[in-house]
Amino acid sequence: MAESKEFHLPSDEHGGMEAGTKVTLLRDHREFGQEISIGSQLIVDSIIHFPTRYHLKDTSGKIWTVPIHAVERVAAPAKSEVSEKEPEQHSVEDGEE
């Protein structure tokens, strides 16, 4: 049986989003006279409930309380095409050495 969550307390996971996940802000967000701009990358610090929102930490350590629909998970960087390519094969054409 799954352990029940205390919904009056912050969580480390909810609906597939976990603390430590890097996200991008999809719109400007204003909170207590301060603003953070669209495109900012933040880290999920915790998830709060009723209504569900994310506590996000910026690079300075400030925590922002942002609605879940205002962020997008940052995709993991793709492997470099160079590292996946096989070494080039050099062929010797007829008569060349």
Order of alpha helices (4+ residues) and beta strands (2+ residues): beta-beta-beta-beta-beta-beta-beta-beta-beta-alpha
